[in-house]
Amino acid sequence: MIRILLCGHNLLIRSGLRKILEDEPDITVIAEVDGAAEAVEVAQRLGPDVVFAELDPPHVDGLQLARLLTRATTADPVGVVFIAQTFDSAQALRGLLAGARAFLAKSDPPWQLVAAARTVAAGYAVLPPGVVASLEPWAILCTVDAPTRSDRFGDLTAREFEVLRLMAAGLSNGEIARCLSLGEATVKSHVSRLLAKLGLRNRSQAVAKAYGAGLISVPPRAAR
């Protein structure tokens, strides 16, 4: 039986999701919550297989929720499915880096919601074709089992580690800024700090160190 946790402020949407999902013999909704903090607490206590969460701000900070759930369920990671009115490739990439496994539109037919629940529960990701095509330059980063910080990177903050992974894939500061919704100057500051913490002189050394540590699984684009 696939155990589902629903997270979102809109009771009507949650009720509709529950009805669609529980019409299936192999799916049950174990709880509903309306905020990220409660979702993390319930996930730790009840151990759902999949969390369906609204991504649209200001209702639920979906990216923060994905990060918190990923950290809180490391022994048996929960699959996070984001539901939004619309989303673009930058949002999808940020979500994947935060730990999400699927993105669905609120207009998607019921069978797609059910299929996503089963696919994510089985450990796979679900992305619409248009998003997959637009993410092609960064496809090496879009894996379900994203690497976590090792001892070699333990001094880095979570944000610095995100910047390092994107930098290791060959993204420019401008591309990293767009992916993480940051200013380019802020990204430059993160790069300078992480280089200093790692005792490295330049981006090329950082790429080599990240590649050697297994942060990316194929050779990166040329460092910029």
C-alpha positions as CSV (number, residue, x, y, z in Angstrom):
1,M,0.0,0.0,0.0
2,I,1.4,3.4,-1.0
3,R,1.0,5.9,1.9
4,I,0.4,9.5,1.0
5,L,0.8,12.8,3.0
6,L,-1.0,15.8,1.5
7,C,0.4,19.3,2.2
8,G,-1.3,22.5,1.2
9,H,-3.4,25.4,2.4
10,N,-6.3,24.9,0.0
11,L,-8.7,22.4,1.6
12,L,-10.7,22.0,-1.7
13,I,-7.5,20.9,-3.5
14,R,-6.5,18.6,-0.7
15,S,-10.0,17.0,-0.7
16,G,-9.9,16.6,-4.5
17,L,-6.5,14.9,-4.3
18,R,-7.6,12.6,-1.5
19,K,-10.7,11.5,-3.5
20,I,-8.6,10.8,-6.7
21,L,-5.9,9.0,-4.9
22,E,-8.0,6.9,-2.5
23,D,-10.1,5.7,-5.4
24,E,-7.1,3.4,-6.1
25,P,-6.9,0.1,-4.2
26,D,-3.1,0.4,-3.6
27,I,-3.1,4.0,-2.3
28,T,-4.1,5.5,1.0
29,V,-3.9,9.1,2.3
30,I,-2.6,8.9,5.9
31,A,-2.8,12.6,6.8
32,E,-3.4,16.2,5.6
33,V,-1.4,19.2,6.8
34,D,-1.4,22.9,5.7
35,G,2.3,23.9,6.5
36,A,5.9,22.8,6.0
37,A,6.7,22.4,9.7
38,E,3.7,20.2,10.3
39,A,4.5,18.2,7.2
40,V,8.0,17.4,8.5
41,E,6.7,16.4,11.9
42,V,4.0,14.2,10.5
43,A,6.4,12.6,7.9
44,Q,8.9,11.7,10.7
45,R,6.1,10.3,12.8
46,L,4.0,8.4,10.2
47,G,6.6,7.6,7.5
48,P,4.7,8.3,4.3
49,D,6.0,7.0,1.0
50,V,5.1,10.2,-0.9
51,V,4.2,13.8,0.0
52,F,2.0,15.8,-2.4
53,A,2.7,19.5,-1.8
54,E,1.4,22.8,-3.3
55,L,4.4,24.7,-4.7
56,D,2.6,28.0,-5.4
57,P,3.7,30.8,-3.0
58,P,2.8,32.1,-0.5
59,H,0.8,29.0,0.5
60,V,3.7,26.6,1.2
61,D,7.4,27.1,0.7
62,G,7.8,24.0,-1.4
63,L,11.5,24.2,-1.9
64,Q,12.2,24.6,1.8
65,L,9.7,21.8,2.5
66,A,11.6,19.5,0.1
67,R,14.9,20.3,1.8
68,L,13.5,19.7,5.3
69,L,11.8,16.4,4.3
70,T,15.0,15.2,2.6
71,R,17.1,16.0,5.7
72,A,14.4,14.6,8.1
73,T,14.0,11.2,6.3
74,T,17.5,10.4,5.3
75,A,17.2,6.7,6.4
76,D,14.2,6.2,4.1
77,P,13.7,9.3,1.9
78,V,10.2,10.4,1.2
79,G,9.3,11.2,-2.4
80,V,8.1,14.8,-2.8
81,V,5.6,15.6,-5.6
82,F,5.0,19.3,-6.2
83,I,1.7,20.6,-7.6
84,A,1.6,24.1,-9.1
85,Q,-0.6,26.2,-11.3
86,T,2.5,26.7,-13.6
87,F,6.2,26.1,-13.3
88,D,9.3,26.6,-15.5
89,S,12.6,24.8,-15.9
90,A,14.4,27.1,-13.3
91,Q,11.8,26.1,-10.7
92,A,12.1,22.5,-11.7
93,L,15.8,22.5,-11.4
94,R,15.7,24.2,-7.9
95,G,13.1,21.6,-6.8
96,L,15.2,18.7,-8.0
97,L,18.3,20.1,-6.2
98,A,16.1,20.5,-3.1
99,G,15.1,16.8,-3.3
100,A,11.7,16.8,-5.2
101,R,10.9,13.9,-7.5
102,A,7.9,15.1,-9.5
103,F,6.2,18.2,-10.8
104,L,2.5,18.2,-11.7
105,A,0.2,21.0,-12.9
106,K,-3.1,21.5,-11.2
107,S,-4.8,21.0,-14.6
108,D,-3.3,17.5,-15.1
109,P,-5.9,14.7,-15.4
110,P,-6.5,12.4,-12.4
111,W,-4.6,9.5,-14.0
112,Q,-1.4,11.5,-14.1
113,L,-1.7,12.2,-10.3
114,V,-2.1,8.5,-9.7
115,A,0.7,7.5,-12.0
116,A,3.0,10.0,-10.3
117,A,2.2,8.6,-6.9
118,R,3.1,5.1,-8.0
119,T,6.2,6.2,-10.0
120,V,7.6,8.3,-7.1
121,A,6.9,5.6,-4.5
122,A,8.9,3.2,-6.7
123,G,11.9,5.6,-6.5
124,Y,11.7,7.3,-9.9
125,A,11.1,10.9,-11.0
126,V,8.3,12.4,-13.0
127,L,8.9,15.5,-15.2
128,P,6.8,16.9,-18.0
129,P,8.4,16.6,-21.5
130,G,8.7,20.3,-21.9
131,V,10.6,20.7,-18.6
132,V,12.9,17.7,-19.5
133,A,13.8,19.4,-22.8
134,S,14.6,22.7,-21.2
135,L,16.7,21.1,-18.4
136,E,18.9,19.2,-20.9
137,P,22.0,21.4,-20.3
138,W,21.8,20.5,-16.6
139,A,20.6,16.9,-16.9
140,I,23.6,15.5,-15.1
141,L,22.4,17.2,-11.9
142,C,18.8,16.0,-12.2
143,T,19.0,12.7,-10.4
144,V,16.8,11.4,-7.6
145,D,19.7,10.4,-5.5
146,A,21.6,13.7,-5.3
147,P,24.9,13.5,-3.5
148,T,25.1,14.8,0.0
149,R,27.9,16.7,1.6
150,S,30.9,14.5,2.5
151,D,33.6,15.2,5.1
152,R,35.5,16.9,2.3
153,F,32.8,19.6,2.0
154,G,31.5,19.7,5.6
155,D,32.6,23.3,6.2
156,L,30.4,24.5,3.3
157,T,26.9,25.9,4.0
158,A,24.0,24.3,2.2
159,R,23.8,27.2,-0.2
160,E,27.6,27.1,-0.9
161,F,27.3,23.3,-1.6
162,E,24.4,24.0,-4.1
163,V,26.6,26.6,-5.8
164,L,29.5,24.1,-5.9
165,R,27.4,21.4,-7.6
166,L,26.2,23.8,-10.2
167,M,29.6,25.2,-10.8
168,A,31.0,21.7,-11.1
169,A,28.6,21.0,-13.9
170,G,30.0,23.9,-15.8
171,L,27.3,26.5,-15.2
172,S,28.4,30.2,-15.3
173,N,27.7,32.6,-12.4
174,G,24.8,34.0,-14.4
175,E,23.2,30.5,-14.9
176,I,23.7,29.6,-11.3
177,A,22.0,32.9,-10.3
178,R,19.0,32.1,-12.5
179,C,18.7,28.6,-11.1
180,L,18.8,29.6,-7.5
181,S,17.0,32.9,-7.9
182,L,20.0,34.9,-6.6
183,G,21.8,37.9,-7.8
184,E,25.0,37.3,-9.8
185,A,27.0,39.3,-7.2
186,T,25.7,37.0,-4.5
187,V,26.7,33.9,-6.4
188,K,30.2,35.4,-6.9
189,S,30.4,35.9,-3.1
190,H,29.4,32.3,-2.5
191,V,32.0,31.1,-5.0
192,S,34.8,33.2,-3.3
193,R,33.8,31.8,0.1
194,L,33.7,28.2,-0.9
195,L,37.0,28.4,-2.7
196,A,38.6,29.9,0.4
197,K,37.0,27.3,2.7
198,L,38.3,24.5,0.4
199,G,41.7,26.0,0.1
200,L,41.4,26.3,-3.7
201,R,42.6,29.0,-6.1
202,N,40.1,28.9,-8.9
203,R,37.0,27.3,-10.4
204,S,38.9,24.7,-12.3
205,Q,40.3,23.3,-9.1
206,A,36.8,23.3,-7.5
207,V,35.4,21.4,-10.5
208,A,38.2,18.8,-10.3
209,K,37.7,18.4,-6.6
210,A,33.9,18.0,-7.0
211,Y,34.2,15.6,-9.9
212,G,36.7,13.5,-7.9
213,A,34.3,13.4,-4.9
214,G,31.5,12.1,-7.1
215,L,29.3,15.2,-7.0
216,I,28.6,14.7,-10.7
217,S,28.7,11.4,-12.5
218,V,30.0,12.5,-16.0
219,P,32.7,15.0,-17.0
220,P,31.4,18.6,-16.6
221,R,31.2,21.3,-19.3
222,A,34.3,23.5,-19.4
223,A,34.5,25.6,-16.2
224,R,34.0,29.3,-16.8
